[in-house]
């Protein structure tokens, strides 16, 4: 009987260790400080309840390093503007609200996760900073630079606009949609898209709404979107299936 109990205990401990080693870890660049930021973690957990989700912005520098060495997925979330000096437009700083600490954190997170080929989902600011990290530039203020009717009022949380999805792109394969409505809540956007990247969706005014790798072989999974899938109604094709595809890639990475 005693030997049997020891056998059961060993099995439990082995299972516990295996579970710990195989935990799905997802890092979000910022998921705290406001209801909008906290929505990212809620959205990820709804799609992948078993995931351990970490808000990098709230962690110490040493803790961030540990998480980036272990994570199975990175979500670059929305937020304030990137310092325009990062893409050669320091003269436009007055048009922006910046967070220099966050810029540094996210550029470092991008570098480290790309080196490990960790799946990346970039949203809003995340879509913009990834492009900058790859050598691209941004429109510092859409209403000022473009005479665009659909991006004039970005303060209304219920405003939407149409996007056109390129066939054979990753986002088309995920959603099966060539057109969709997404939320309008940005005063900045991609200007010059890095040569490493390819636009996969555009707005009626020509603004890049989504992109992916131009050549994805031997690279991290990457999907970058200008809109906020975490805020859209679940009936919208541009929300839950995007999260599910990312999580599917996270699980594949974790299983390796």
N, C-alpha and C positions, 0 to 999 in steps of 0.2 A: 504493500500500500504506500509506504514511504517513497519507494522508488518511482511509483506511478505519479505521485504528487510532484516529485522533483522533475519528472519528465514534462508534466503539464506546465510547470513554472518556467522551464527552459523554453518551451514552445511559445509561451506568452511573451517572454523577454525577447526572443528572436523576432517575433512578429512586430513587437513594439519598435525594435531597432530598424527593421526593414521599413516600417511606416515612416519613421523619422527621416531615414535616408531618402525616401521617395516623395517626401512632401512637395507639393507644387507651391513654388514661391514666386509671387508676382510683385515687382516693384513699380510703384507709381511715383512719378517725380514730385507731385504735390497733390495730396488728397486730404487736406485739412485747412482750417482757418475760415471757411465760409461754406454755406450749404451747397454752393455750386462745386466747390473743390471736393467736398465730401461725397458728392454724387458719383464720382468715378469709382470709389471703393465699393459703394453700394451696387453699382451696375456690374462690376466685375464679379462680386460675390453672388449676385443673382444668377449669373451664367455659370460660375464655377464655385459652388458653396464650399468645397473642400480646400480651396486655395488659401494659403497664408499670404495676406496682402500687407505690404509695408509702404508707408508714406515716407519717402526719402527725405523730404524737406524737414520733417520733424526729428530726424535722427542726427546723432553726432557724426562727425566726419569719419571716425573709425568704424561706426556701425554701418554707414553708407557703403564703405569699402567692402565690408563683410557680405552685405546683402547683394551687391553687384557681382561678387565672386560666386554667389550661390543661386541667384535668381534664374527662373526658367522663362521669364517674360518681363518686358519693360513697357509700361504705358507712359508716354510723354503727354502730360495733361495740359489743359488750357490754363490761361492766366494772363498776366500783364505782358507788356511788350519786351522784346529782346533789345538790349542796348544797340543802337544803330551803328556804333563804332565797330561792331563785330562784322558788319557787312559794307563798310566803306561809306557810311552816311552819317558821320558824327554830327554834322551840321543840322541834322533833323532831330536831335535829341529832345528839343523843346516840344516836339509833337508826340512824345512817347512817355509812358509811365513804365519805368524799368525796375527790375529787381536783379541787381548785379550778382548777389549770392546765388540766386536760382539759375542765372545764366551759367555760372561756373559749374554748379552741380550737374546741370543737364548736359553740358558739353562733355564733361567727364563721364557721365553715365552712358552717353552715346558711344564714346570711344571704347569704353570697357565692354559694353554689351556687344558691339560689333566684333570686337576681337574674339569673343566667345561664341559668336553667331547666335545670340539669343534673339528670339522673336520680338519684334518691336511694333507697337501700335501707337501712332502719333496723331494727336487730336488738337485742333485749333492752334494754340501757341506751339504745341508739340510738332505739328506739321510744319510750322514756320521755322522753328529752331533747328529741326533736322535738316531742312534745306540749306540753312545758313552754315551748319556744320559741314555740309558737303560742298560748300563753295558758292552757294546761291545767294541771291539778295531778296529784299522785301520791299513792297510798297509801304511806306511808313504811315500813310493816311489815305485810305481809299477815296473818301469824299473830296479830299483836297486835290488828289492826283487824277482821278478818273471822273468823267461826267457820266456816272452810272446811277440810274434810277433805283436799281434793286439793292444797292449797298449804301444808299444815302442815310437811311434811318436804321441804325443798329441798336437802338435803345429799347425797342419793342420786343419783348421776349417771345411774342407769338408770331412775329413776322417770318415769312418763308420765301424761298425763291426756287426756281427750277434749275436742276443741273442735268447735264448730258454726259452719259457714261460711254466711254470708248469700248467697243466690242473687242473681245479677246484680252481685255485687261483683267487683272486680278479681281477688281471690285465687280466687274460684270459677271465673272465666273461665280462669285460669292452670292450676288443678289439676283442675277438673271434679268436685271432691269437696265434699259438704255436711257430712261428718264426717271426723275424722282423729285420730290420736294424736300428741301432740307431747311434747317433754321438759319436765319440771317442775324448774326451777332458779332461781326468783326469789322474793325476799322483798318486792319492790316491784312496783307495777303502776299503770296509768292509773286515776285516780280520776275527775276531771272531764275529759272529752274536749273539746278545743277545738272551738268552734263551726265552725271551718274544716274539721274532719275528720269522718269517718263510720266507725263501727265496721263491720268486715267479717267478724270472727270473734270468738266469745266462748267462754269456758270454762263448765263446768256450774255454777260458782258465780257466774257473771255477770261475771267479770273480762274486760276487753277484751284479746283475744289478737292482733288484727290490725286495722289501719285504713288508710284511704286518704283522698284529698281528698273533701270533700262535693261540691265542684264543681271539676272538674279542667281545665276549659277555660283555655288560655293559662297553665298552670302546669307545673312540673317533673313528670316521672313520679315517683310516690311510692308505695312499699309499705312498711309498717311492721309488724313481727311481734314478738311478745313471746318466742316460743321461739327456739331456736338451729338454723336449717336447716343450718348448717355442721357440726353434730355428728350429725345424724340419718343413719340408714342410707339408702343410695341407693334402696332399695325404697320408702321412705316418700314419699308424694306431696307432702309439705310441705317438700321440700328442693331437689333439683336443678332442678325446673321453675321454682321461684321464682328461683333464680340465673340460669337461662337467659333468663327473661323480662326480668330486669333488664339482663343483658348485651345482649340484643337491642335494648333501648331505648338503651343506651350506644352501640352501633354506629350506630344511627340518628342520635343526637346528633353523633357523630364525623363522620358522612358529610356533615353540614350545613356 
